[in-house]
Amino acid sequence: MPIIPLGIGSYKRSDGLVPEVTLRNLYLEKDQSGISPDNTLRIQRPGLAKLGDLKSIIRGVHYRTSTGERLTVAGSTLYTNEVSKGGIPGSDPVAIASTPFATVIVGGSLAYRYTDTIAPLTLPDDAPVFAAVQDVDQLNGYAILLQSTGRFYWLVPGETAIDALNFATAESLPDKAVAVRRLGDEFWIFGQENVEVWQPTGDQDAPFQRASGRNFERGCLYRDAVRRFDNTLVWVGDDYQVYRASSVPQVISDSGIAERIRKAVAPCSAWTFGVDGHSFYVLTIPGQGRFAYDAATQAWSEFTWPVGYGYQVNGDTVAASDVDGRLWRVDPIATTDDGVVFERAVSCTVPIQGKPPRNDSVSIGVGASADTLVRLRWKDGQDDYPAYYDEIDVRAPFDVGILWRLGRPDQPVRTFELSCVTDVRVRFSGMMAEEAWA
């Protein structure tokens, strides 16, 4: 039975001069049911249900655990559950961290302290005035503010101002500091050329020290792509690859993702969420798209949604736009993005060598929440896809769709693209040639 190898990841390698592989708005799962000839299910990603619209471009969203509130910076305004609380100047993405005592927001190279009102959080007079406040995170109730020089200050739990002596410096390399992130009971400082790990000491006068032997010769490109994910940290390295923290940083991207990052037209950013045993690191690559890495399958998919920020609390996921002011709830059973149907597509390429065989039929395994249509188109060699699709009726909840008379392929390849653009949940689970019967 000749299996046509449907795509198992989103892959585009323009510099490799090979056909693109599409896996769009679908993610992979190992088939436990026996229904798939290639043992893989391609399941539709969750949809979006609208929560609100703040009418200005969102710069960041955060969940404040101590009060159970959603904090959103949109335009130059901070909102708590969509109620305006005051101004956060600037237009750049913000970094937000909360301790049990206060929330610290970094935007426009300045820091702000928020409890019920917003107040500037100024660094001591001897802080390098030329160095921007780059990032913020928290550990053990301390708010840690990182400057671009590598110097970081800490705000002691319960205090409202930073003591002039409460600072240290990441010093393993004289590179620019990019980000600070907590992981467990330590925090990592990401520079342009290396990464340092710092740990608590229990000493109130010197609460943090650098962890001996825990610096890595791998830099970081983007503050807002560094995220806690799957019990570790993930970031975009200075070589355009995506890394997962381990005893030695592990590459989780492929060459196609690295090429896309290299071609980004603006800084990349990321957020994370999970659904049904799948944890996703969703990377926005401006000019290229949004791509989700699944920790369960180690595969990348393209997600064509307008989401740039988000968080997950108690199983509920809130997502925010980075192009306007909309907020959504990520809904695992939604079939649309706030009423807009999105395309789900997967492609595959079959090499044609020697005498081309006949292609009388294809059989496609499909699951759907209601009777629907799926679409198939194909191209040979270096041709473009035709402007039209062949449509195939499929029955819910699962069916085998059949298409006849595809014609003899031409060398060197035949590429198929299978998709659905109707308002149903859909699953694709395999494709076979010359196995149809009437």
C-alpha beads as a LAMMPS data file, in Angstrom:
LAMMPS data file: protein, C-alpha beads

438 atoms
437 bonds

1 atom types
1 bond types

-500.0 500.0 xlo xhi
-500.0 500.0 ylo yhi
-500.0 500.0 zlo zhi

Masses

1 110.0

Atoms # bond

1 1 1 0.000 0.000 0.000
2 1 1 1.865 3.164 -1.166
3 1 1 1.594 5.757 1.593
4 1 1 1.880 9.394 0.556
5 1 1 3.939 11.040 3.333
6 1 1 1.822 13.941 4.616
7 1 1 3.905 16.656 6.277
8 1 1 5.110 16.197 9.859
9 1 1 6.209 19.800 10.358
10 1 1 6.256 23.255 8.889
11 1 1 9.471 23.473 6.871
12 1 1 10.704 26.035 4.381
13 1 1 14.328 25.990 3.291
14 1 1 14.568 28.525 0.496
15 1 1 18.354 28.445 0.508
16 1 1 18.210 24.659 0.184
17 1 1 16.180 24.906 -3.050
18 1 1 13.613 22.309 -1.981
19 1 1 9.785 22.304 -1.927
20 1 1 8.135 23.840 1.126
21 1 1 6.313 21.547 3.564
22 1 1 3.113 23.013 5.021
23 1 1 1.661 22.144 8.416
24 1 1 -0.672 25.064 9.041
25 1 1 -2.996 25.415 12.040
26 1 1 -2.542 21.723 12.765
27 1 1 -0.376 19.906 15.281
28 1 1 0.796 16.317 15.414
29 1 1 -0.185 13.497 17.723
30 1 1 0.742 9.824 17.683
31 1 1 -2.236 7.773 16.534
32 1 1 -3.359 5.412 19.295
33 1 1 -6.547 4.374 17.497
34 1 1 -5.115 2.558 14.461
35 1 1 -6.980 4.782 12.016
36 1 1 -3.923 6.378 10.407
37 1 1 -1.747 4.562 7.859
38 1 1 1.274 6.684 8.870
39 1 1 0.502 6.431 12.629
40 1 1 0.120 10.205 12.901
41 1 1 -2.900 12.418 13.544
42 1 1 -2.869 16.047 12.369
43 1 1 -5.253 17.783 14.730
44 1 1 -6.658 21.287 14.436
45 1 1 -5.232 23.877 16.836
46 1 1 -7.575 25.618 19.309
47 1 1 -9.616 28.608 18.208
48 1 1 -10.117 32.000 19.839
49 1 1 -13.169 33.338 21.710
50 1 1 -13.230 37.111 22.170
51 1 1 -12.808 38.598 25.669
52 1 1 -12.539 42.296 24.865
53 1 1 -10.934 45.067 22.854
54 1 1 -8.798 47.798 24.395
55 1 1 -8.700 49.758 21.111
56 1 1 -4.927 50.354 21.254
57 1 1 -2.039 48.104 20.263
58 1 1 -1.274 45.745 23.139
59 1 1 2.304 45.859 24.448
60 1 1 2.059 43.022 26.994
61 1 1 -0.298 40.961 29.123
62 1 1 0.304 39.392 32.551
63 1 1 -1.586 37.525 35.280
64 1 1 -1.139 38.946 38.797
65 1 1 -1.451 35.897 41.031
66 1 1 -1.707 37.769 44.339
67 1 1 -4.910 39.527 43.258
68 1 1 -6.166 37.227 40.479
69 1 1 -6.180 40.115 38.005
70 1 1 -5.216 40.411 34.379
71 1 1 -2.800 43.275 33.694
72 1 1 -2.577 44.557 30.135
73 1 1 -0.562 47.432 28.726
74 1 1 -2.241 48.774 25.588
75 1 1 -0.972 51.946 23.994
76 1 1 0.320 54.054 26.878
77 1 1 -2.227 52.770 29.413
78 1 1 -2.150 50.019 32.026
79 1 1 -5.423 48.136 32.431
80 1 1 -6.479 45.835 35.253
81 1 1 -9.215 43.543 33.936
82 1 1 -9.819 46.156 31.212
83 1 1 -10.143 49.056 33.727
84 1 1 -7.662 51.889 33.154
85 1 1 -5.165 52.377 35.990
86 1 1 -2.741 54.964 34.583
87 1 1 0.025 55.561 32.109
88 1 1 3.014 53.495 30.979
89 1 1 4.753 55.715 28.383
90 1 1 6.252 54.244 25.251
91 1 1 5.215 52.035 22.366
92 1 1 7.635 49.113 22.784
93 1 1 6.681 45.697 24.199
94 1 1 6.776 45.728 28.004
95 1 1 8.221 43.230 30.484
96 1 1 6.106 42.542 33.584
97 1 1 6.850 40.614 36.794
98 1 1 4.869 40.368 40.023
99 1 1 5.991 39.638 43.570
100 1 1 3.539 39.145 46.469
101 1 1 4.067 42.846 47.232
102 1 1 4.003 44.666 43.906
103 1 1 4.151 44.426 40.138
104 1 1 7.111 45.907 38.259
105 1 1 6.684 46.964 34.628
106 1 1 9.546 47.839 32.281
107 1 1 8.692 49.906 29.221
108 1 1 10.382 52.677 27.313
109 1 1 13.677 51.862 29.104
110 1 1 12.101 52.844 32.450
111 1 1 10.639 50.870 35.347
112 1 1 7.346 51.357 37.184
113 1 1 5.981 49.916 40.424
114 1 1 2.294 49.082 40.557
115 1 1 0.155 48.077 43.530
116 1 1 -3.122 49.964 43.158
117 1 1 -1.441 52.982 41.561
118 1 1 1.532 53.408 39.234
119 1 1 4.740 55.053 40.446
120 1 1 8.161 55.358 38.769
121 1 1 10.717 52.927 40.198
122 1 1 13.967 54.827 39.908
123 1 1 17.406 53.297 40.093
124 1 1 19.931 54.693 42.600
125 1 1 21.887 57.814 41.668
126 1 1 25.059 55.873 40.924
127 1 1 23.373 53.581 38.388
128 1 1 24.861 53.887 34.885
129 1 1 22.623 56.593 33.478
130 1 1 23.396 55.596 29.888
131 1 1 22.133 52.035 30.429
132 1 1 18.498 51.271 29.741
133 1 1 16.397 49.205 32.105
134 1 1 16.272 46.150 29.914
135 1 1 14.129 43.545 31.673
136 1 1 12.576 42.403 34.961
137 1 1 11.705 39.154 36.706
138 1 1 11.283 38.013 40.316
139 1 1 12.736 35.415 42.674
140 1 1 11.758 34.749 46.293
141 1 1 9.832 38.013 46.481
142 1 1 12.703 40.111 45.090
143 1 1 12.085 42.060 41.898
144 1 1 15.229 41.852 39.742
145 1 1 15.785 44.728 37.312
146 1 1 18.395 44.207 34.621
147 1 1 20.260 47.003 32.872
148 1 1 21.718 46.611 29.398
149 1 1 25.233 46.867 30.911
150 1 1 24.709 43.588 32.787
151 1 1 24.277 45.322 36.134
152 1 1 21.115 44.263 37.948
153 1 1 19.349 45.738 40.963
154 1 1 16.919 44.107 43.324
155 1 1 13.907 45.527 45.099
156 1 1 13.699 43.965 48.573
157 1 1 10.337 42.327 49.372
158 1 1 7.926 44.870 50.845
159 1 1 10.062 47.932 50.055
160 1 1 9.130 50.696 47.625
161 1 1 12.597 51.944 46.634
162 1 1 15.865 50.299 45.600
163 1 1 18.792 50.665 47.990
164 1 1 21.955 51.986 46.338
165 1 1 23.916 48.919 47.516
166 1 1 21.454 46.373 46.138
167 1 1 23.147 45.530 42.873
168 1 1 25.521 43.063 41.219
169 1 1 26.849 42.592 37.685
170 1 1 26.935 39.751 35.210
171 1 1 30.628 39.741 34.373
172 1 1 31.682 36.557 32.597
173 1 1 31.757 38.457 29.276
174 1 1 31.506 42.218 28.608
175 1 1 28.502 41.804 26.326
176 1 1 25.191 43.619 26.348
177 1 1 22.567 42.097 28.656
178 1 1 19.352 41.077 26.891
179 1 1 17.037 39.324 29.371
180 1 1 16.635 37.936 32.888
181 1 1 14.418 34.933 33.627
182 1 1 13.682 32.921 36.742
183 1 1 13.861 29.137 36.533
184 1 1 13.011 27.302 39.740
185 1 1 15.111 28.748 42.570
186 1 1 17.636 30.563 40.351
187 1 1 17.650 33.175 37.634
188 1 1 19.448 33.313 34.295
189 1 1 20.945 36.421 32.747
190 1 1 21.040 36.270 28.958
191 1 1 23.657 38.349 27.174
192 1 1 24.389 38.837 23.522
193 1 1 27.272 36.356 23.722
194 1 1 26.696 34.144 26.765
195 1 1 24.358 33.116 29.580
196 1 1 25.038 33.279 33.338
197 1 1 23.147 31.553 36.156
198 1 1 22.650 33.195 39.569
199 1 1 21.400 31.595 42.784
200 1 1 20.071 32.824 46.143
201 1 1 22.474 32.768 49.111
202 1 1 20.165 33.296 52.087
203 1 1 22.267 36.339 53.044
204 1 1 20.129 39.496 53.250
205 1 1 23.130 41.714 52.511
206 1 1 24.201 39.732 49.434
207 1 1 21.148 37.663 48.475
208 1 1 22.469 36.388 45.119
209 1 1 25.684 34.911 43.792
210 1 1 26.783 33.590 40.424
211 1 1 26.598 29.800 40.147
212 1 1 30.085 28.433 39.617
213 1 1 30.551 26.627 36.313
214 1 1 27.069 27.508 35.091
215 1 1 27.779 29.967 32.298
216 1 1 27.219 29.007 28.671
217 1 1 28.917 30.236 25.495
218 1 1 25.674 30.868 23.677
219 1 1 24.181 34.330 23.280
220 1 1 20.611 35.578 23.045
221 1 1 19.077 37.753 20.340
222 1 1 15.656 38.769 21.696
223 1 1 14.398 39.546 25.197
224 1 1 10.782 38.764 24.394
225 1 1 11.508 35.319 22.951
226 1 1 12.998 34.051 26.246
227 1 1 10.281 32.041 28.007
228 1 1 9.795 29.457 30.726
229 1 1 8.610 26.368 28.887
230 1 1 8.190 22.688 29.730
231 1 1 10.122 23.021 33.039
232 1 1 13.046 24.815 31.402
233 1 1 13.921 28.003 29.507
234 1 1 13.823 28.516 25.749
235 1 1 15.447 31.341 23.799
236 1 1 16.628 32.379 20.329
237 1 1 20.401 32.111 20.204
238 1 1 22.897 34.428 18.573
239 1 1 23.215 31.895 15.735
240 1 1 19.463 32.112 14.882
241 1 1 18.695 28.705 16.386
242 1 1 16.165 28.102 19.169
243 1 1 17.662 26.615 22.328
244 1 1 16.297 24.740 25.311
245 1 1 18.185 25.076 28.592
246 1 1 19.912 21.919 29.829
247 1 1 23.324 21.025 31.227
248 1 1 24.408 22.116 27.749
249 1 1 21.889 24.173 25.703
250 1 1 19.996 21.924 23.304
251 1 1 18.889 23.046 19.820
252 1 1 15.136 22.521 19.272
253 1 1 14.813 24.324 15.943
254 1 1 15.573 22.949 12.504
255 1 1 17.419 24.695 9.687
256 1 1 14.155 25.949 8.217
257 1 1 13.211 27.785 11.427
258 1 1 16.759 29.141 11.731
259 1 1 16.581 30.485 8.175
260 1 1 13.261 32.178 8.929
261 1 1 14.707 33.810 12.070
262 1 1 17.708 35.026 10.092
263 1 1 15.295 36.675 7.646
264 1 1 13.114 38.300 10.349
265 1 1 12.394 41.988 9.688
266 1 1 11.976 42.906 13.388
267 1 1 12.724 41.374 16.815
268 1 1 11.131 37.989 17.486
269 1 1 8.899 37.305 20.483
270 1 1 7.195 34.268 21.993
271 1 1 4.596 33.041 24.465
272 1 1 3.575 29.599 25.716
273 1 1 0.445 27.571 26.403
274 1 1 -0.688 23.965 26.609
275 1 1 -3.666 21.849 25.561
276 1 1 -4.436 18.144 25.975
277 1 1 -0.891 17.076 26.821
278 1 1 0.774 19.334 24.252
279 1 1 2.922 22.270 25.415
280 1 1 3.537 24.933 22.773
281 1 1 6.249 27.579 22.482
282 1 1 4.759 29.989 19.940
283 1 1 7.403 32.087 18.201
284 1 1 6.511 35.195 16.213
285 1 1 9.048 35.790 13.418
286 1 1 8.140 39.153 11.830
287 1 1 7.931 38.912 8.068
288 1 1 7.852 35.098 8.232
289 1 1 4.886 34.107 10.404
290 1 1 4.135 32.492 13.766
291 1 1 5.435 29.003 14.478
292 1 1 4.614 26.692 17.377
293 1 1 7.054 24.139 18.774
294 1 1 5.329 21.194 20.466
295 1 1 7.299 19.683 23.351
296 1 1 5.334 16.423 23.014
297 1 1 6.334 15.747 19.400
298 1 1 9.294 18.123 18.919
299 1 1 7.633 19.344 15.708
300 1 1 7.030 22.888 14.450
301 1 1 3.681 24.012 13.040
302 1 1 2.589 27.308 11.549
303 1 1 -0.223 29.030 13.487
304 1 1 -1.844 31.810 11.431
305 1 1 -3.473 33.721 14.271
306 1 1 -2.976 37.333 15.411
307 1 1 -1.706 36.342 18.866
308 1 1 1.565 37.761 20.149
309 1 1 1.175 37.504 23.942
310 1 1 -0.590 35.270 26.424
311 1 1 -0.552 33.339 29.675
312 1 1 -2.114 30.189 31.092
313 1 1 -3.505 29.920 34.624
314 1 1 -5.431 26.957 36.078
315 1 1 -5.838 25.481 32.621
316 1 1 -7.378 28.635 31.119
317 1 1 -5.398 30.489 28.461
318 1 1 -5.712 34.191 27.688
319 1 1 -4.235 35.427 24.406
320 1 1 -3.595 38.981 23.258
321 1 1 -2.997 40.577 19.884
322 1 1 0.249 42.361 19.095
323 1 1 -1.281 44.273 16.153
324 1 1 -4.376 45.763 17.837
325 1 1 -6.182 45.759 21.186
326 1 1 -8.072 42.463 21.127
327 1 1 -8.028 39.875 23.918
328 1 1 -9.229 36.291 23.564
329 1 1 -9.712 33.072 25.474
330 1 1 -8.023 30.112 23.784
331 1 1 -10.843 27.594 23.294
332 1 1 -9.849 23.982 22.496
333 1 1 -13.208 23.260 20.854
334 1 1 -13.681 26.536 18.963
335 1 1 -13.701 26.092 15.189
336 1 1 -12.944 29.750 14.394
337 1 1 -10.827 32.665 15.557
338 1 1 -13.493 34.968 16.983
339 1 1 -15.911 33.988 14.213
340 1 1 -13.327 33.947 11.418
341 1 1 -12.686 30.547 9.823
342 1 1 -8.997 29.766 9.399
343 1 1 -7.393 27.430 6.892
344 1 1 -6.004 24.109 8.103
345 1 1 -3.544 22.676 5.616
346 1 1 -0.869 20.045 5.199
347 1 1 1.307 19.291 2.200
348 1 1 3.637 16.553 1.045
349 1 1 6.021 15.926 -1.823
350 1 1 6.647 12.630 -3.606
351 1 1 9.855 12.213 -5.638
352 1 1 9.331 11.062 -9.233
353 1 1 12.352 9.278 -10.678
354 1 1 12.570 7.120 -13.766
355 1 1 9.413 6.369 -15.705
356 1 1 6.505 8.274 -14.086
357 1 1 3.829 5.948 -12.700
358 1 1 0.098 6.445 -13.108
359 1 1 -1.775 8.285 -10.361
360 1 1 -5.314 7.063 -10.775
361 1 1 -6.539 7.870 -7.256
362 1 1 -5.741 9.077 -3.753
363 1 1 -7.466 8.124 -0.501
364 1 1 -7.428 10.574 2.414
365 1 1 -8.209 9.852 6.057
366 1 1 -10.295 12.690 7.506
367 1 1 -12.086 13.338 10.770
368 1 1 -14.629 16.154 11.085
369 1 1 -17.106 17.417 13.673
370 1 1 -19.792 17.647 10.949
371 1 1 -20.178 16.570 7.334
372 1 1 -17.993 18.875 5.275
373 1 1 -15.727 19.416 2.288
374 1 1 -11.959 19.151 2.155
375 1 1 -9.832 20.463 -0.688
376 1 1 -6.934 18.967 -2.621
377 1 1 -4.647 20.512 -5.190
378 1 1 -1.353 19.363 -6.609
379 1 1 1.470 20.447 -8.861
380 1 1 4.296 18.748 -10.711
381 1 1 7.937 19.679 -10.918
382 1 1 8.531 23.427 -10.707
383 1 1 4.978 24.404 -11.648
384 1 1 2.813 26.577 -9.401
385 1 1 -0.335 25.274 -7.780
386 1 1 -3.425 25.735 -9.954
387 1 1 -5.863 28.460 -8.944
388 1 1 -8.624 25.905 -8.303
389 1 1 -9.066 23.007 -5.851
390 1 1 -10.764 19.659 -6.202
391 1 1 -13.324 19.292 -3.410
392 1 1 -14.060 16.026 -1.648
393 1 1 -17.144 15.271 0.472
394 1 1 -16.408 13.652 3.843
395 1 1 -18.786 12.427 6.513
396 1 1 -18.555 13.015 10.241
397 1 1 -17.038 11.824 12.484
398 1 1 -14.487 10.027 10.273
399 1 1 -14.298 9.040 6.653
400 1 1 -11.997 8.204 3.752
401 1 1 -12.235 10.801 1.019
402 1 1 -11.368 9.608 -2.501
403 1 1 -10.308 11.541 -5.567
404 1 1 -9.912 9.916 -8.984
405 1 1 -7.867 10.602 -12.119
406 1 1 -5.028 12.819 -10.968
407 1 1 -3.039 12.234 -14.133
408 1 1 0.486 11.019 -14.708
409 1 1 3.040 13.032 -12.674
410 1 1 6.101 14.708 -14.135
411 1 1 9.637 14.602 -12.831
412 1 1 11.192 15.435 -10.428
413 1 1 8.350 15.674 -7.857
414 1 1 4.602 15.804 -7.337
415 1 1 3.477 18.010 -4.441
416 1 1 0.025 17.724 -2.847
417 1 1 -1.699 20.227 -0.564
418 1 1 -4.692 19.120 1.497
419 1 1 -6.790 21.728 3.308
420 1 1 -10.106 22.641 4.887
421 1 1 -11.713 26.109 5.083
422 1 1 -15.148 25.239 6.503
423 1 1 -16.454 25.893 10.024
424 1 1 -15.787 22.441 11.497
425 1 1 -13.111 20.810 13.582
426 1 1 -10.960 18.693 11.308
427 1 1 -8.267 16.032 11.519
428 1 1 -6.102 14.606 8.739
429 1 1 -4.566 11.197 9.336
430 1 1 -2.942 9.873 6.246
431 1 1 -3.039 9.685 2.472
432 1 1 -2.524 6.761 0.126
433 1 1 -2.154 6.361 -3.624
434 1 1 -3.804 3.784 -5.851
435 1 1 -5.741 2.132 -3.004
436 1 1 -9.235 3.452 -3.764
437 1 1 -11.979 1.072 -4.762
438 1 1 -15.550 1.590 -5.834

Bonds

1 1 1 2
2 1 2 3
3 1 3 4
4 1 4 5
5 1 5 6
6 1 6 7
7 1 7 8
8 1 8 9
9 1 9 10
10 1 10 11
11 1 11 12
12 1 12 13
13 1 13 14
14 1 14 15
15 1 15 16
16 1 16 17
17 1 17 18
18 1 18 19
19 1 19 20
20 1 20 21
21 1 21 22
22 1 22 23
23 1 23 24
24 1 24 25
25 1 25 26
26 1 26 27
27 1 27 28
28 1 28 29
29 1 29 30
30 1 30 31
31 1 31 32
32 1 32 33
33 1 33 34
34 1 34 35
35 1 35 36
36 1 36 37
37 1 37 38
38 1 38 39
39 1 39 40
40 1 40 41
41 1 41 42
42 1 42 43
43 1 43 44
44 1 44 45
45 1 45 46
46 1 46 47
47 1 47 48
48 1 48 49
49 1 49 50
50 1 50 51
51 1 51 52
52 1 52 53
53 1 53 54
54 1 54 55
55 1 55 56
56 1 56 57
57 1 57 58
58 1 58 59
59 1 59 60
60 1 60 61
61 1 61 62
62 1 62 63
63 1 63 64
64 1 64 65
65 1 65 66
66 1 66 67
67 1 67 68
68 1 68 69
69 1 69 70
70 1 70 71
71 1 71 72
72 1 72 73
73 1 73 74
74 1 74 75
75 1 75 76
76 1 76 77
77 1 77 78
78 1 78 79
79 1 79 80
80 1 80 81
81 1 81 82
82 1 82 83
83 1 83 84
84 1 84 85
85 1 85 86
86 1 86 87
87 1 87 88
88 1 88 89
89 1 89 90
90 1 90 91
91 1 91 92
92 1 92 93
93 1 93 94
94 1 94 95
95 1 95 96
96 1 96 97
97 1 97 98
98 1 98 99
99 1 99 100
100 1 100 101
101 1 101 102
102 1 102 103
103 1 103 104
104 1 104 105
105 1 105 106
106 1 106 107
107 1 107 108
108 1 108 109
109 1 109 110
110 1 110 111
111 1 111 112
112 1 112 113
113 1 113 114
114 1 114 115
115 1 115 116
116 1 116 117
117 1 117 118
118 1 118 119
119 1 119 120
120 1 120 121
121 1 121 122
122 1 122 123
123 1 123 124
124 1 124 125
125 1 125 126
126 1 126 127
127 1 127 128
128 1 128 129
129 1 129 130
130 1 130 131
131 1 131 132
132 1 132 133
133 1 133 134
134 1 134 135
135 1 135 136
136 1 136 137
137 1 137 138
138 1 138 139
139 1 139 140
140 1 140 141
141 1 141 142
142 1 142 143
143 1 143 144
144 1 144 145
145 1 145 146
146 1 146 147
147 1 147 148
148 1 148 149
149 1 149 150
150 1 150 151
151 1 151 152
152 1 152 153
153 1 153 154
154 1 154 155
155 1 155 156
156 1 156 157
157 1 157 158
158 1 158 159
159 1 159 160
160 1 160 161
161 1 161 162
162 1 162 163
163 1 163 164
164 1 164 165
165 1 165 166
166 1 166 167
167 1 167 168
168 1 168 169
169 1 169 170
170 1 170 171
171 1 171 172
172 1 172 173
173 1 173 174
174 1 174 175
175 1 175 176
176 1 176 177
177 1 177 178
178 1 178 179
179 1 179 180
180 1 180 181
181 1 181 182
182 1 182 183
183 1 183 184
184 1 184 185
185 1 185 186
186 1 186 187
187 1 187 188
188 1 188 189
189 1 189 190
190 1 190 191
191 1 191 192
192 1 192 193
193 1 193 194
194 1 194 195
195 1 195 196
196 1 196 197
197 1 197 198
198 1 198 199
199 1 199 200
200 1 200 201
201 1 201 202
202 1 202 203
203 1 203 204
204 1 204 205
205 1 205 206
206 1 206 207
207 1 207 208
208 1 208 209
209 1 209 210
210 1 210 211
211 1 211 212
212 1 212 213
213 1 213 214
214 1 214 215
215 1 215 216
216 1 216 217
217 1 217 218
218 1 218 219
219 1 219 220
220 1 220 221
221 1 221 222
222 1 222 223
223 1 223 224
224 1 224 225
225 1 225 226
226 1 226 227
227 1 227 228
228 1 228 229
229 1 229 230
230 1 230 231
231 1 231 232
232 1 232 233
233 1 233 234
234 1 234 235
235 1 235 236
236 1 236 237
237 1 237 238
238 1 238 239
239 1 239 240
240 1 240 241
241 1 241 242
242 1 242 243
243 1 243 244
244 1 244 245
245 1 245 246
246 1 246 247
247 1 247 248
248 1 248 249
249 1 249 250
250 1 250 251
251 1 251 252
252 1 252 253
253 1 253 254
254 1 254 255
255 1 255 256
256 1 256 257
257 1 257 258
258 1 258 259
259 1 259 260
260 1 260 261
261 1 261 262
262 1 262 263
263 1 263 264
264 1 264 265
265 1 265 266
266 1 266 267
267 1 267 268
268 1 268 269
269 1 269 270
270 1 270 271
271 1 271 272
272 1 272 273
273 1 273 274
274 1 274 275
275 1 275 276
276 1 276 277
277 1 277 278
278 1 278 279
279 1 279 280
280 1 280 281
281 1 281 282
282 1 282 283
283 1 283 284
284 1 284 285
285 1 285 286
286 1 286 287
287 1 287 288
288 1 288 289
289 1 289 290
290 1 290 291
291 1 291 292
292 1 292 293
293 1 293 294
294 1 294 295
295 1 295 296
296 1 296 297
297 1 297 298
298 1 298 299
299 1 299 300
300 1 300 301
301 1 301 302
302 1 302 303
303 1 303 304
304 1 304 305
305 1 305 306
306 1 306 307
307 1 307 308
308 1 308 309
309 1 309 310
310 1 310 311
311 1 311 312
312 1 312 313
313 1 313 314
314 1 314 315
315 1 315 316
316 1 316 317
317 1 317 318
318 1 318 319
319 1 319 320
320 1 320 321
321 1 321 322
322 1 322 323
323 1 323 324
324 1 324 325
325 1 325 326
326 1 326 327
327 1 327 328
328 1 328 329
329 1 329 330
330 1 330 331
331 1 331 332
332 1 332 333
333 1 333 334
334 1 334 335
335 1 335 336
336 1 336 337
337 1 337 338
338 1 338 339
339 1 339 340
340 1 340 341
341 1 341 342
342 1 342 343
343 1 343 344
344 1 344 345
345 1 345 346
346 1 346 347
347 1 347 348
348 1 348 349
349 1 349 350
350 1 350 351
351 1 351 352
352 1 352 353
353 1 353 354
354 1 354 355
355 1 355 356
356 1 356 357
357 1 357 358
358 1 358 359
359 1 359 360
360 1 360 361
361 1 361 362
362 1 362 363
363 1 363 364
364 1 364 365
365 1 365 366
366 1 366 367
367 1 367 368
368 1 368 369
369 1 369 370
370 1 370 371
371 1 371 372
372 1 372 373
373 1 373 374
374 1 374 375
375 1 375 376
376 1 376 377
377 1 377 378
378 1 378 379
379 1 379 380
380 1 380 381
381 1 381 382
382 1 382 383
383 1 383 384
384 1 384 385
385 1 385 386
386 1 386 387
387 1 387 388
388 1 388 389
389 1 389 390
390 1 390 391
391 1 391 392
392 1 392 393
393 1 393 394
394 1 394 395
395 1 395 396
396 1 396 397
397 1 397 398
398 1 398 399
399 1 399 400
400 1 400 401
401 1 401 402
402 1 402 403
403 1 403 404
404 1 404 405
405 1 405 406
406 1 406 407
407 1 407 408
408 1 408 409
409 1 409 410
410 1 410 411
411 1 411 412
412 1 412 413
413 1 413 414
414 1 414 415
415 1 415 416
416 1 416 417
417 1 417 418
418 1 418 419
419 1 419 420
420 1 420 421
421 1 421 422
422 1 422 423
423 1 423 424
424 1 424 425
425 1 425 426
426 1 426 427
427 1 427 428
428 1 428 429
429 1 429 430
430 1 430 431
431 1 431 432
432 1 432 433
433 1 433 434
434 1 434 435
435 1 435 436
436 1 436 437
437 1 437 438
